Amino acid sequence: MGAIISGSIDIKKLPKEKFIKGKNGSVWYQFTISVNDETRYGNNVAFMDSQTKEEREAKVARNYLGNGKVIWTDDKITLAEREDQPAFESVTKTQITEPANDDLPF
């Protein structure tokens, strides 16, 4: 399975207490990405704050950080589709053909 996902998150929503100090001064943040078959406003990917097992069992509300969409797939993941626009079609290398010679100058 392969895919490229494009998205953005609101960094103001990142809980600072969940930042993890790494080696050499690096700082890490654990988050979860959810990919759905259905879309809303052209997005089918959600970025969320990762929850602990205890938070999941207590049914603590998820902290949504942002959203995005699948922009390329190897046909095993559904691409995002806006309700008012046609869906993208995934293309494999074997499906790409040379354009016909139409005598256009560009």
N, CA, C and O atoms as CSV, one atom per row, in Angstrom:
chain,resi,resn,atom,element,x,y,z
A,1,MET,N,N,0.855,-1.171,0.000
A,1,MET,CA,C,0.000,0.000,0.000
A,1,MET,C,C,0.894,1.225,0.000
A,1,MET,O,O,1.842,1.296,0.781
A,2,GLY,N,N,0.611,2.180,-0.853
A,2,GLY,CA,C,1.353,3.415,-0.907
A,2,GLY,C,C,0.421,4.585,-1.100
A,2,GLY,O,O,-0.610,4.472,-1.763
A,3,ALA,N,N,0.793,5.724,-0.511
A,3,ALA,CA,C,-0.019,6.923,-0.655
A,3,ALA,C,C,0.813,8.134,-0.308
A,3,ALA,O,O,1.784,8.040,0.443
A,4,ILE,N,N,0.431,9.267,-0.854
A,4,ILE,CA,C,0.973,10.555,-0.458
A,4,ILE,C,C,-0.185,11.358,0.085
A,4,ILE,O,O,-1.229,11.480,-0.556
A,5,ILE,N,N,0.009,11.911,1.290
A,5,ILE,CA,C,-1.043,12.671,1.963
A,5,ILE,C,C,-0.541,14.095,2.165
A,5,ILE,O,O,0.588,14.308,2.605
A,6,SER,N,N,-1.372,15.050,1.846
A,6,SER,CA,C,-1.066,16.458,2.060
A,6,SER,C,C,-2.033,17.000,3.097
A,6,SER,O,O,-3.231,16.722,3.033
A,7,GLY,N,N,-1.531,17.770,4.052
A,7,GLY,CA,C,-2.418,18.326,5.069
A,7,GLY,C,C,-1.733,19.401,5.876
A,7,GLY,O,O,-0.571,19.733,5.641
A,8,SER,N,N,-2.460,19.937,6.821
A,8,SER,CA,C,-1.911,20.964,7.700
A,8,SER,C,C,-2.524,20.822,9.084
A,8,SER,O,O,-3.633,20.313,9.243
A,9,ILE,N,N,-1.776,21.282,10.082
A,9,ILE,CA,C,-2.273,21.237,11.452
A,9,ILE,C,C,-2.171,22.626,12.064
A,9,ILE,O,O,-1.340,23.440,11.660
A,10,ASP,N,N,-3.026,22.882,13.040
A,10,ASP,CA,C,-3.017,24.134,13.785
A,10,ASP,C,C,-2.088,23.942,14.982
A,10,ASP,O,O,-2.455,23.265,15.943
A,11,ILE,N,N,-0.898,24.523,14.940
A,11,ILE,CA,C,0.087,24.277,15.995
A,11,ILE,C,C,-0.349,24.842,17.351
A,11,ILE,O,O,0.179,24.434,18.386
A,12,LYS,N,N,-1.295,25.763,17.355
A,12,LYS,CA,C,-1.799,26.286,18.633
A,12,LYS,C,C,-2.571,25.211,19.404
A,12,LYS,O,O,-2.734,25.312,20.619
A,13,LYS,N,N,-3.048,24.172,18.686
A,13,LYS,CA,C,-3.812,23.111,19.338
A,13,LYS,C,C,-2.929,22.020,19.935
A,13,LYS,O,O,-3.438,21.110,20.589
A,14,LEU,N,N,-1.614,22.093,19.721
A,14,LEU,CA,C,-0.724,21.069,20.265
A,14,LEU,C,C,-0.545,21.274,21.769
A,14,LEU,O,O,-0.037,22.315,22.184
A,15,PRO,N,N,-0.953,20.302,22.598
A,15,PRO,CA,C,-0.763,20.439,24.041
A,15,PRO,C,C,0.727,20.342,24.394
A,15,PRO,O,O,1.350,19.299,24.194
A,16,LYS,N,N,1.277,21.412,24.908
A,16,LYS,CA,C,2.715,21.497,25.193
A,16,LYS,C,C,3.189,20.415,26.160
A,16,LYS,O,O,4.345,19.996,26.102
A,17,GLU,N,N,2.304,19.958,27.052
A,17,GLU,CA,C,2.706,18.936,28.021
A,17,GLU,C,C,2.950,17.576,27.368
A,17,GLU,O,O,3.486,16.671,28.006
A,18,LYS,N,N,2.561,17.428,26.105
A,18,LYS,CA,C,2.773,16.161,25.403
A,18,LYS,C,C,4.011,16.180,24.504
A,18,LYS,O,O,4.284,15.202,23.808
A,19,PHE,N,N,4.759,17.280,24.512
A,19,PHE,CA,C,6.002,17.326,23.752
A,19,PHE,C,C,7.016,16.415,24.442
A,19,PHE,O,O,7.081,16.373,25.671
A,20,ILE,N,N,7.793,15.698,23.664
A,20,ILE,CA,C,8.766,14.747,24.197
A,20,ILE,C,C,10.159,15.220,23.801
A,20,ILE,O,O,10.434,15.446,22.622
A,21,LYS,N,N,11.048,15.369,24.805
A,21,LYS,CA,C,12.423,15.768,24.528
A,21,LYS,C,C,13.202,14.550,24.055
A,21,LYS,O,O,13.169,13.486,24.672
A,22,GLY,N,N,13.897,14.735,22.951
A,22,GLY,CA,C,14.712,13.664,22.403
A,22,GLY,C,C,16.183,13.967,22.598
A,22,GLY,O,O,16.557,14.935,23.260
A,23,LYS,N,N,16.997,13.129,22.016
A,23,LYS,CA,C,18.441,13.330,22.077
A,23,LYS,C,C,18.832,14.538,21.241
A,23,LYS,O,O,18.126,14.923,20.309
A,24,ASN,N,N,19.956,15.123,21.585
A,24,ASN,CA,C,20.520,16.254,20.838
A,24,ASN,C,C,19.581,17.452,20.752
A,24,ASN,O,O,19.651,18.225,19.797
A,25,GLY,N,N,18.691,17.616,21.753
A,25,GLY,CA,C,17.814,18.770,21.793
A,25,GLY,C,C,16.593,18.696,20.894
A,25,GLY,O,O,15.850,19.672,20.795
A,26,SER,N,N,16.366,17.573,20.241
A,26,SER,CA,C,15.186,17.458,19.388
A,26,SER,C,C,13.926,17.386,20.240
A,26,SER,O,O,13.967,16.953,21.392
A,27,VAL,N,N,12.811,17.811,19.667
A,27,VAL,CA,C,11.519,17.776,20.351
A,27,VAL,C,C,10.542,17.035,19.444
A,27,VAL,O,O,10.442,17.325,18.252
A,28,TRP,N,N,9.822,16.073,20.027
A,28,TRP,CA,C,8.903,15.226,19.284
A,28,TRP,C,C,7.484,15.407,19.771
A,28,TRP,O,O,7.247,15.772,20.923
A,29,TYR,N,N,6.542,15.148,18.879
A,29,TYR,CA,C,5.134,15.189,19.234
A,29,TYR,C,C,4.447,14.009,18.566
A,29,TYR,O,O,4.572,13.825,17.356
A,30,GLN,N,N,3.726,13.212,19.335
A,30,GLN,CA,C,3.040,12.034,18.811
A,30,GLN,C,C,1.623,12.409,18.396
A,30,GLN,O,O,0.859,12.949,19.196
A,31,PHE,N,N,1.272,12.119,17.133
A,31,PHE,CA,C,-0.092,12.361,16.687
A,31,PHE,C,C,-0.570,11.180,15.859
A,31,PHE,O,O,0.217,10.316,15.472
A,32,THR,N,N,-1.864,11.153,15.595
A,32,THR,CA,C,-2.498,10.069,14.858
A,32,THR,C,C,-3.075,10.625,13.568
A,32,THR,O,O,-3.597,11.739,13.537
A,33,ILE,N,N,-2.977,9.835,12.498
A,33,ILE,CA,C,-3.560,10.212,11.211
A,33,ILE,C,C,-4.624,9.188,10.863
A,33,ILE,O,O,-4.380,7.982,10.906
A,34,SER,N,N,-5.810,9.681,10.517
A,34,SER,CA,C,-6.918,8.816,10.129
A,34,SER,C,C,-7.275,9.089,8.674
A,34,SER,O,O,-7.485,10.239,8.288
A,35,VAL,N,N,-7.344,8.017,7.855
A,35,VAL,CA,C,-7.730,8.146,6.452
A,35,VAL,C,C,-9.092,7.487,6.280
A,35,VAL,O,O,-9.286,6.331,6.658
A,36,ASN,N,N,-10.031,8.230,5.709
A,36,ASN,CA,C,-11.403,7.736,5.516
A,36,ASN,C,C,-11.745,7.639,4.036
A,36,ASN,O,O,-11.152,8.332,3.209
A,37,ASP,N,N,-12.700,6.779,3.705
A,37,ASP,CA,C,-13.168,6.667,2.325
A,37,ASP,C,C,-14.102,7.819,1.967
A,37,ASP,O,O,-14.148,8.245,0.813
A,38,GLU,N,N,-14.841,8.321,2.942
A,38,GLU,CA,C,-15.777,9.413,2.693
A,38,GLU,C,C,-15.071,10.748,2.887
A,38,GLU,O,O,-14.129,10.850,3.672
A,39,THR,N,N,-15.526,11.764,2.174
A,39,THR,CA,C,-14.893,13.073,2.263
A,39,THR,C,C,-15.866,14.124,2.757
A,39,THR,O,O,-17.085,13.973,2.672
A,40,ARG,N,N,-15.296,15.171,3.265
A,40,ARG,CA,C,-16.069,16.347,3.654
A,40,ARG,C,C,-15.227,17.559,3.293
A,40,ARG,O,O,-14.095,17.697,3.758
A,41,TYR,N,N,-15.772,18.427,2.473
A,41,TYR,CA,C,-15.073,19.622,2.006
A,41,TYR,C,C,-13.781,19.257,1.275
A,41,TYR,O,O,-12.815,20.019,1.311
A,42,GLY,N,N,-13.756,18.110,0.618
A,42,GLY,CA,C,-12.589,17.710,-0.153
A,42,GLY,C,C,-11.482,17.076,0.659
A,42,GLY,O,O,-10.405,16.817,0.120
A,43,ASN,N,N,-11.707,16.818,1.929
A,43,ASN,CA,C,-10.686,16.217,2.784
A,43,ASN,C,C,-11.131,14.833,3.247
A,43,ASN,O,O,-12.295,14.626,3.591
A,44,ASN,N,N,-10.194,13.895,3.252
A,44,ASN,CA,C,-10.501,12.569,3.779
A,44,ASN,C,C,-9.437,12.094,4.773
A,44,ASN,O,O,-9.341,10.902,5.066
A,45,VAL,N,N,-8.642,13.032,5.289
A,45,VAL,CA,C,-7.608,12.724,6.276
A,45,VAL,C,C,-7.786,13.651,7.470
A,45,VAL,O,O,-8.006,14.851,7.307
A,46,ALA,N,N,-7.689,13.085,8.674
A,46,ALA,CA,C,-7.761,13.882,9.898
A,46,ALA,C,C,-6.493,13.655,10.715
A,46,ALA,O,O,-6.032,12.522,10.852
A,47,PHE,N,N,-5.931,14.737,11.256
A,47,PHE,CA,C,-4.775,14.673,12.143
A,47,PHE,C,C,-5.273,14.921,13.563
A,47,PHE,O,O,-5.933,15.926,13.827
A,48,MET,N,N,-4.955,13.999,14.480
A,48,MET,CA,C,-5.437,14.092,15.857
A,48,MET,C,C,-4.293,13.897,16.834
A,48,MET,O,O,-3.296,13.243,16.528
A,49,ASP,N,N,-4.453,14.479,18.020
A,49,ASP,CA,C,-3.538,14.234,19.123
A,49,ASP,C,C,-3.642,12.759,19.492
A,49,ASP,O,O,-4.750,12.246,19.649
A,50,SER,N,N,-2.517,12.068,19.633
A,50,SER,CA,C,-2.563,10.658,20.033
A,50,SER,C,C,-3.085,10.535,21.458
A,50,SER,O,O,-2.772,11.352,22.323
A,51,GLN,N,N,-3.880,9.509,21.683
A,51,GLN,CA,C,-4.446,9.272,23.011
A,51,GLN,C,C,-3.792,8.065,23.666
A,51,GLN,O,O,-3.370,7.123,22.995
A,52,THR,N,N,-3.718,8.116,24.981
A,52,THR,CA,C,-3.240,6.964,25.728
A,52,THR,C,C,-4.359,5.937,25.807
A,52,THR,O,O,-5.511,6.234,25.493
A,53,LYS,N,N,-4.011,4.732,26.226
A,53,LYS,CA,C,-5.015,3.683,26.385
A,53,LYS,C,C,-6.072,4.124,27.395
A,53,LYS,O,O,-7.263,3.882,27.199
A,54,GLU,N,N,-5.638,4.767,28.469
A,54,GLU,CA,C,-6.571,5.241,29.496
A,54,GLU,C,C,-7.523,6.300,28.943
A,54,GLU,O,O,-8.710,6.297,29.269
A,55,GLU,N,N,-7.011,7.203,28.111
A,55,GLU,CA,C,-7.868,8.231,27.504
A,55,GLU,C,C,-8.894,7.605,26.566
A,55,GLU,O,O,-10.051,8.023,26.532
A,56,ARG,N,N,-8.464,6.603,25.806
A,56,ARG,CA,C,-9.412,5.926,24.904
A,56,ARG,C,C,-10.488,5.194,25.696
A,56,ARG,O,O,-11.669,5.275,25.360
A,57,GLU,N,N,-10.083,4.471,26.758
A,57,GLU,CA,C,-11.050,3.726,27.566
A,57,GLU,C,C,-12.024,4.654,28.278
A,57,GLU,O,O,-13.188,4.304,28.469
A,58,ALA,N,N,-11.550,5.852,28.678
A,58,ALA,CA,C,-12.413,6.828,29.338
A,58,ALA,C,C,-13.232,7.632,28.334
A,58,ALA,O,O,-14.018,8.502,28.710
A,59,LYS,N,N,-13.038,7.330,27.054
A,59,LYS,CA,C,-13.753,8.002,25.966
A,59,LYS,C,C,-13.568,9.523,25.995
A,59,LYS,O,O,-14.513,10.283,25.782
A,60,VAL,N,N,-12.325,9.947,26.265
A,60,VAL,CA,C,-11.983,11.368,26.238
A,60,VAL,C,C,-12.112,11.853,24.793
A,60,VAL,O,O,-11.685,11.166,23.865
A,61,ALA,N,N,-12.692,13.017,24.606
A,61,ALA,CA,C,-12.877,13.578,23.259
A,61,ALA,C,C,-11.531,13.761,22.578
A,61,ALA,O,O,-10.547,14.150,23.207
A,62,ARG,N,N,-11.502,13.474,21.279
A,62,ARG,CA,C,-10.273,13.633,20.508
A,62,ARG,C,C,-9.983,15.104,20.283
A,62,ARG,O,O,-10.893,15.920,20.141
A,63,ASN,N,N,-8.700,15.429,20.254
A,63,ASN,CA,C,-8.242,16.780,19.958
A,63,ASN,C,C,-7.826,16.803,18.491
A,63,ASN,O,O,-6.735,16.347,18.150
A,64,TYR,N,N,-8.696,17.336,17.610
A,64,TYR,CA,C,-8.382,17.394,16.187
A,64,TYR,C,C,-7.408,18.531,15.925
A,64,TYR,O,O,-7.639,19.667,16.339
A,65,LEU,N,N,-6.315,18.217,15.235
A,65,LEU,CA,C,-5.253,19.182,14.984
A,65,LEU,C,C,-5.340,19.795,13.587
A,65,LEU,O,O,-4.846,20.900,13.361
A,66,GLY,N,N,-5.952,19.096,12.671
A,66,GLY,CA,C,-6.042,19.590,11.301
A,66,GLY,C,C,-6.576,18.520,10.375
A,66,GLY,O,O,-7.037,17.471,10.825
A,67,ASN,N,N,-6.512,18.785,9.076
A,67,ASN,CA,C,-7.018,17.829,8.113
A,67,ASN,C,C,-6.209,17.886,6.831
A,67,ASN,O,O,-5.318,18.721,6.678
A,68,GLY,N,N,-6.529,16.997,5.923
A,68,GLY,CA,C,-5.820,16.938,4.654
A,68,GLY,C,C,-6.519,15.996,3.711
A,68,GLY,O,O,-7.686,15.652,3.899
A,69,LYS,N,N,-5.788,15.580,2.686
A,69,LYS,CA,C,-6.372,14.664,1.718
A,69,LYS,C,C,-5.294,13.782,1.116
A,69,LYS,O,O,-4.121,14.151,1.057
A,70,VAL,N,N,-5.716,12.617,0.675
A,70,VAL,CA,C,-4.836,11.728,-0.063
A,70,VAL,C,C,-4.738,12.304,-1.462
A,70,VAL,O,O,-5.753,12.472,-2.138
A,71,ILE,N,N,-3.499,12.615,-1.911
A,71,ILE,CA,C,-3.345,13.222,-3.236
A,71,ILE,C,C,-2.773,12.261,-4.257
A,71,ILE,O,O,-2.795,12.551,-5.453
A,72,TRP,N,N,-2.258,11.117,-3.811
A,72,TRP,CA,C,-1.783,10.075,-4.714
A,72,TRP,C,C,-1.912,8.747,-4.000
A,72,TRP,O,O,-1.695,8.655,-2.792
A,73,THR,N,N,-2.265,7.721,-4.750
A,73,THR,CA,C,-2.371,6.392,-4.170
A,73,THR,C,C,-2.017,5.349,-5.211
A,73,THR,O,O,-2.061,5.611,-6.413
A,74,ASP,N,N,-1.670,4.174,-4.742
A,74,ASP,CA,C,-1.381,3.067,-5.647
A,74,ASP,C,C,-2.621,2.218,-5.882
A,74,ASP,O,O,-2.520,1.019,-6.143
A,75,ASP,N,N,-3.784,2.839,-5.790
A,75,ASP,CA,C,-5.095,2.222,-6.032
A,75,ASP,C,C,-5.577,1.344,-4.886
A,75,ASP,O,O,-6.562,0.625,-5.050
A,76,LYS,N,N,-4.931,1.377,-3.752
A,76,LYS,CA,C,-5.395,0.603,-2.612
A,76,LYS,C,C,-5.996,1.510,-1.543
A,76,LYS,O,O,-6.503,1.025,-0.531
A,77,ILE,N,N,-5.942,2.826,-1.759
A,77,ILE,CA,C,-6.536,3.818,-0.869
A,77,ILE,C,C,-7.383,4.746,-1.730
A,77,ILE,O,O,-6.977,5.083,-2.842
A,78,THR,N,N,-8.541,5.163,-1.250
A,78,THR,CA,C,-9.422,6.051,-1.993
A,78,THR,C,C,-8.900,7.485,-1.927
A,78,THR,O,O,-8.528,7.958,-0.853
A,79,LEU,N,N,-8.869,8.176,-3.058
A,79,LEU,CA,C,-8.459,9.574,-3.096
A,79,LEU,C,C,-9.574,10.478,-2.609
A,79,LEU,O,O,-10.752,10.141,-2.733
A,80,ALA,N,N,-9.209,11.620,-2.057
A,80,ALA,CA,C,-10.193,12.598,-1.606
A,80,ALA,C,C,-10.954,13.155,-2.795
A,80,ALA,O,O,-10.381,13.371,-3.863
A,81,GLU,N,N,-12.228,13.384,-2.612
A,81,GLU,CA,C,-13.075,13.929,-3.673
A,81,GLU,C,C,-13.954,15.025,-3.097
A,81,GLU,O,O,-14.661,14.825,-2.109
A,82,ARG,N,N,-13.896,16.172,-3.727
A,82,ARG,CA,C,-14.790,17.247,-3.301
A,82,ARG,C,C,-16.178,16.948,-3.813
A,82,ARG,O,O,-16.349,16.338,-4.869
A,83,GLU,N,N,-17.174,17.384,-3.053
A,83,GLU,CA,C,-18.551,17.138,-3.441
A,83,GLU,C,C,-18.918,17.873,-4.719
A,83,GLU,O,O,-19.786,17.418,-5.464
A,84,ASP,N,N,-18.265,19.015,-4.986
A,84,ASP,CA,C,-18.606,19.830,-6.143
A,84,ASP,C,C,-17.630,19.664,-7.302
A,84,ASP,O,O,-17.716,20.405,-8.282
A,85,GLN,N,N,-16.695,18.701,-7.214
A,85,GLN,CA,C,-15.733,18.471,-8.273
A,85,GLN,C,C,-15.584,16.981,-8.520
A,85,GLN,O,O,-15.812,16.183,-7.610
A,86,PRO,N,N,-15.206,16.586,-9.730
A,86,PRO,CA,C,-15.006,15.163,-9.997
A,86,PRO,C,C,-13.804,14.630,-9.235
A,86,PRO,O,O,-12.913,15.389,-8.854
A,87,ALA,N,N,-13.786,13.334,-9.017
A,87,ALA,CA,C,-12.701,12.682,-8.288
A,87,ALA,C,C,-11.429,12.661,-9.126
A,87,ALA,O,O,-11.481,12.666,-10.356
A,88,PHE,N,N,-10.279,12.638,-8.438
A,88,PHE,CA,C,-9.010,12.395,-9.103
A,88,PHE,C,C,-8.968,10.924,-9.474
A,88,PHE,O,O,-9.609,10.093,-8.830
A,89,GLU,N,N,-8.226,10.612,-10.495
A,89,GLU,CA,C,-8.031,9.220,-10.843
A,89,GLU,C,C,-6.578,8.878,-10.601
A,89,GLU,O,O,-5.686,9.614,-11.024
A,90,SER,N,N,-6.335,7.785,-9.934
A,90,SER,CA,C,-4.985,7.334,-9.715
A,90,SER,C,C,-4.459,6.720,-11.007
A,90,SER,O,O,-5.166,5.960,-11.668
A,91,VAL,N,N,-3.237,7.044,-11.363
A,91,VAL,CA,C,-2.666,6.564,-12.609
A,91,VAL,C,C,-1.382,5.813,-12.295
A,91,VAL,O,O,-0.532,6.305,-11.553
A,92,THR,N,N,-1.246,4.640,-12.853
A,92,THR,CA,C,-0.007,3.886,-12.700
A,92,THR,C,C,0.861,4.142,-13.916
A,92,THR,O,O,0.371,4.616,-14.941
A,93,LYS,N,N,2.161,3.831,-13.812
A,93,LYS,CA,C,3.074,4.064,-14.922
A,93,LYS,C,C,2.635,3.346,-16.191
A,93,LYS,O,O,2.818,3.867,-17.291
A,94,THR,N,N,2.071,2.183,-16.054
A,94,THR,CA,C,1.650,1.420,-17.230
A,94,THR,C,C,0.472,2.056,-17.937
A,94,THR,O,O,0.215,1.741,-19.099
A,95,GLN,N,N,-0.258,2.953,-17.266
A,95,GLN,CA,C,-1.414,3.603,-17.882
A,95,GLN,C,C,-1.045,4.890,-18.612
A,95,GLN,O,O,-1.862,5.434,-19.355
A,96,ILE,N,N,0.172,5.380,-18.410
A,96,ILE,CA,C,0.587,6.641,-19.014
A,96,ILE,C,C,0.990,6.390,-20.458
A,96,ILE,O,O,1.798,5.507,-20.745
A,97,THR,N,N,0.429,7.164,-21.349
A,97,THR,CA,C,0.756,7.036,-22.771
A,97,THR,C,C,1.259,8.382,-23.275
A,97,THR,O,O,0.977,9.423,-22.681
A,98,GLU,N,N,1.990,8.352,-24.354
A,98,GLU,CA,C,2.479,9.593,-24.958
A,98,GLU,C,C,1.310,10.343,-25.563
A,98,GLU,O,O,0.420,9.716,-26.138
A,99,PRO,N,N,1.278,11.681,-25.455
A,99,PRO,CA,C,0.186,12.443,-26.056
A,99,PRO,C,C,0.239,12.367,-27.580
A,99,PRO,O,O,1.304,12.221,-28.180
A,100,ALA,N,N,-0.935,12.470,-28.182
A,100,ALA,CA,C,-1.018,12.464,-29.632
A,100,ALA,C,C,-0.384,13.718,-30.182
A,100,ALA,O,O,-0.406,14.759,-29.524
A,101,ASN,N,N,0.180,13.646,-31.369
A,101,ASN,CA,C,0.793,14.813,-32.014
A,101,ASN,C,C,-0.332,15.708,-32.524
A,101,ASN,O,O,-0.944,15.418,-33.552
A,102,ASP,N,N,-0.603,16.794,-31.804
A,102,ASP,CA,C,-1.710,17.675,-32.188
A,102,ASP,C,C,-1.233,18.988,-32.782
A,102,ASP,O,O,-2.031,19.908,-32.960
A,103,ASP,N,N,0.078,19.095,-33.099
A,103,ASP,CA,C,0.670,20.271,-33.726
A,103,ASP,C,C,0.517,21.537,-32.904
A,103,ASP,O,O,0.525,22.632,-33.466
A,104,LEU,N,N,0.377,21.420,-31.583
A,104,LEU,CA,C,0.336,22.619,-30.737
A,104,LEU,C,C,1.773,23.124,-30.548
A,104,LEU,O,O,2.701,22.318,-30.466
A,105,PRO,N,N,1.965,24.440,-30.477
A,105,PRO,CA,C,3.315,24.988,-30.366
A,105,PRO,C,C,3.930,24.862,-28.967
A,105,PRO,O,O,5.077,25.265,-28.774
A,106,PHE,N,N,3.217,24.328,-28.011
A,106,PHE,CA,C,3.758,24.213,-26.652
A,106,PHE,C,C,3.553,22.849,-26.106
A,106,PHE,O,O,3.946,22.572,-24.973
